[in-house]
Amino acid sequence: MNFSLEITILVLFLAILQGSLPVAEAQPDGKGLFTAYCSPCHGKGAIGEDPASPSGGFRDNGTLIAPALNGTAHAWHHGPEILFGYVKDGSPATESPMPGFSDKLMDDEIWSIIKYYQSLWPERIRKIYEKNYPGGFVE
């Protein structure tokens, strides 16, 4: 390495340490977070707890079955703020076992999970969602 390159690297390193040089923040891994926190109930690939009944339904004990989030059930009927609220605060339905994850996930991680499962929606569903909720896709 030549001397001027070493100086340049040192100056950049010091600038980063001092906070005077912006550093791109890594985006949360929505698929990985979904796998860790959501797929135990909503299934791998968001196919739902019972793939034969993607819309969910009720268990014998009266609690709700986790629906698919991949566009085959009803998640796309809800605007982004509602979807965010379900993940952050849990389901408001008393018969739902859906917990809130506000103590485990940061807001940007929740949005990344929503972005991930929105990416699984078929094009037809995506068009309807965009019509009903302009700008509702998480970017």
Residue pairs with C-beta under 8 A, 6 or more apart in sequence:
12 21
15 21
16 23
27 108
27 112
28 106
28 108
28 109
28 111
28 112
29 112
30 112
30 113
30 114
30 115
30 116
30 117
31 116
33 105
33 109
33 112
33 113
33 116
34 42
34 46
34 113
34 116
34 117
35 44
37 101
37 104
37 105
37 113
38 46
38 69
38 87
38 113
38 117
39 45
39 46
41 49
41 66
41 97
41 98
42 48
42 49
42 66
42 67
42 68
42 69
43 49
43 51
43 66
43 68
45 70
45 120
46 68
46 69
46 70
46 117
46 120
47 54
47 68
47 70
47 72
48 54
48 55
48 56
48 65
48 66
48 67
48 68
48 69
48 70
48 72
48 73
49 56
49 65
49 66
49 67
50 56
50 57
50 65
51 68
53 65
54 67
54 68
54 70
54 72
54 73
55 67
55 68
55 72
55 73
55 74
56 64
56 65
56 66
56 67
56 68
56 73
57 64
57 65
58 64
58 65
58 95
59 65
62 95
63 95
63 96
63 97
64 91
64 93
64 95
64 96
64 97
64 98
66 97
66 98
67 73
67 74
67 75
68 75
69 75
69 117
69 120
70 117
70 120
70 121
71 120
71 121
71 122
71 125
71 126
75 83
75 117
76 121
76 125
76 128
76 129
78 86
79 132
79 133
79 136
80 114
80 133
80 136
80 137
80 138
83 114
84 107
84 110
84 111
84 114
86 98
87 100
87 101
87 105
87 110
87 113
87 114
88 100
88 101
88 102
88 105
88 107
88 110
89 100
89 102
90 96
90 98
90 99
90 100
90 101
91 98
101 110
105 113
111 138
112 138
114 138
115 137
115 138
115 139
118 126
118 129
118 137
118 138
121 129
126 137
129 136
129 137
130 136
130 137
